Amino acid sequence: MRQCIDGDPSAYRVLYNRYSKAMFNTALRIVNRAADAEDVLQDSFTDAFMQLRSFENKSTFGAWLKQIVVFKSISFLKRQRISFVDMEVMVDTPEEDQLDEAEIWYTVDMIKQTMQQLPDGYRTVLSLYLFEGYDHEEISGILGLAQSTVRTQYIRAKQKLLHLLKKGEVYEQ
């Protein structure tokens, strides 16, 4: 990091090579298109490199960069006019439509593939919660939504994901 701050181009390459794959995957889980994830990745690294002097070592560089990638991904979706709908105004799902997670056996790869079919709002909330490790309060802050809305959207997204998994080919244990 010190070498980057001092302007050493090879140090930038080392940091990029170390973190680019993980950050690309984070962006891809949120924006859902490889080309868009590449754009987010480049913007994120550009911002991170420009702000290196403000990095205070309160977290790891990777965690700091991941925050930038998540915010850039959310900003990208908002620019694409993807709305995060207040889900509390929707009618509750009938109980017979509720799916039991125990009925479905799945792998992380199956979940990731199936999540690509979800609407952007659902996919974003699930990705931030399941894969990026943010809690509902943090997601609420990132998306600018009420915590209750985030929780409701998470529950509905999870139900939709389980429904899609159950409809698709599910491998038996």
C-alpha positions in Angstrom: 0.0 0.0 0.0 2.8 2.3 0.8 4.3 1.7 -2.6 1.0 2.5 -4.2 0.8 5.8 -2.3 4.3 6.5 -3.5 3.1 6.0 -7.1 4.7 2.6 -7.9 2.7 1.1 -10.9 3.8 -2.4 -10.1 2.3 -2.1 -6.6 -1.1 -1.2 -8.1 -0.9 -4.3 -10.3 -0.1 -6.5 -7.3 -3.1 -5.1 -5.4 -5.4 -5.4 -8.4 -4.3 -9.0 -9.1 -4.7 -10.0 -5.4 -8.3 -8.6 -5.1 -9.8 -8.3 -8.5 -11.4 -11.8 -8.8 -13.1 -11.7 -5.4 -14.3 -8.1 -6.0 -15.6 -9.0 -9.5 -17.6 -11.9 -8.0 -19.1 -9.5 -5.4 -20.1 -7.0 -8.1 -21.5 -9.8 -10.3 -23.7 -11.2 -7.6 -25.3 -7.7 -7.2 -25.4 -6.4 -10.8 -25.9 -9.8 -12.4 -24.1 -9.1 -15.7 -20.4 -9.8 -16.3 -19.9 -6.6 -18.4 -21.6 -4.5 -15.8 -19.6 -6.1 -13.0 -16.4 -5.4 -15.0 -17.4 -1.7 -15.2 -18.1 -1.6 -11.4 -14.8 -3.3 -10.7 -12.8 -0.8 -12.7 -14.6 2.1 -11.1 -14.1 0.7 -7.7 -10.4 0.1 -8.1 -10.0 3.6 -9.6 -11.8 5.1 -6.6 -9.8 3.0 -4.1 -6.5 3.9 -5.7 -7.4 7.6 -5.7 -8.4 7.3 -2.0 -5.5 5.2 -0.7 -4.2 8.1 1.4 -7.6 8.1 3.3 -7.4 4.4 4.1 -6.9 4.3 7.9 -6.2 0.6 8.5 -9.3 0.3 10.6 -10.1 -2.8 8.6 -8.2 -4.8 6.0 -7.7 -3.4 2.6 -9.9 -6.1 1.2 -12.8 -5.3 3.5 -12.4 -1.6 2.6 -12.3 -2.3 -1.1 -15.4 -4.6 -0.8 -17.4 -1.8 0.7 -16.5 0.4 -2.2 -17.5 -2.4 -4.7 -20.8 -2.9 -2.9 -21.7 0.8 -2.9 -20.6 1.1 -6.5 -22.8 -1.9 -7.5 -25.8 -0.5 -5.7 -25.2 2.9 -7.3 -25.0 1.2 -10.7 -28.4 -0.5 -10.1 -29.9 2.7 -9.0 -28.6 4.5 -12.2 -30.2 1.7 -14.2 -33.5 2.7 -12.4 -33.8 -0.5 -10.5 -36.1 0.2 -7.6 -36.0 -1.4 -4.2 -39.7 -1.7 -3.5 -41.1 -1.3 0.0 -42.4 -4.9 0.2 -44.6 -4.3 3.2 -47.3 -3.0 1.0 -47.6 -6.3 -0.8 -50.2 -8.9 0.2 -48.8 -11.7 2.3 -48.0 -15.0 0.5 -50.6 -17.6 1.3 -49.4 -20.2 3.7 -49.7 -23.1 1.2 -47.1 -21.2 -1.0 -44.6 -21.2 1.9 -41.7 -23.6 1.2 -39.9 -25.7 3.7 -36.1 -25.3 3.3 -35.7 -28.8 4.6 -37.5 -30.2 1.6 -34.9 -28.8 -0.8 -31.3 -29.9 -0.9 -29.0 -27.5 -2.7 -25.4 -26.4 -3.3 -23.9 -23.0 -3.2 -23.5 -23.1 -7.0 -27.1 -24.0 -7.5 -28.1 -21.1 -5.3 -25.9 -18.7 -7.1 -27.2 -19.8 -10.5 -30.8 -19.6 -9.4 -30.3 -16.2 -7.8 -29.5 -14.9 -11.3 -33.2 -15.4 -12.1 -34.4 -13.2 -9.2 -35.5 -9.6 -9.7 -32.6 -7.2 -9.0 -34.0 -6.0 -5.6 -34.4 -9.5 -4.3 -31.0 -10.6 -5.6 -29.3 -7.6 -4.2 -30.7 -8.1 -0.7 -30.0 -11.8 -0.7 -26.4 -11.3 -2.0 -25.6 -8.7 0.6 -27.0 -10.9 3.4 -25.9 -14.4 2.3 -22.7 -13.8 0.4 -21.3 -10.5 1.6 -22.2 -11.0 5.3 -24.1 -7.8 5.9 -26.9 -7.8 8.5 -30.3 -6.2 7.9 -29.3 -3.0 9.6 -26.3 -2.6 7.4 -28.2 -3.4 4.2 -30.8 -0.9 5.3 -28.1 1.8 5.5 -26.6 0.8 2.1 -29.9 0.8 0.3 -31.5 3.6 2.1 -34.5 1.6 3.1 -36.2 0.9 6.5 -34.9 -2.2 8.3 -38.4 -3.7 8.3 -38.5 -3.3 4.5 -35.1 -5.0 4.1 -36.3 -7.9 6.4 -39.5 -8.3 4.4 -37.7 -8.1 1.1 -35.2 -10.7 2.4 -37.9 -13.1 3.5 -39.8 -12.8 0.2 -36.6 -13.1 -1.8 -35.7 -16.2 0.1 -39.1 -17.7 -0.5 -38.9 -16.9 -4.2 -35.4 -18.5 -4.3 -36.7 -21.6 -2.6 -39.6 -21.7 -5.0 -37.3 -21.5 -8.0 -35.0 -24.1 -6.5 -37.9 -26.5 -5.9 -39.2 -26.0 -9.5 -35.8 -26.7 -11.0 -33.8 -29.9 -11.0 -32.7 -30.5 -7.5 -30.1 -33.1 -6.8 -30.9 -35.7 -4.2 -28.5 -36.3 -1.3 
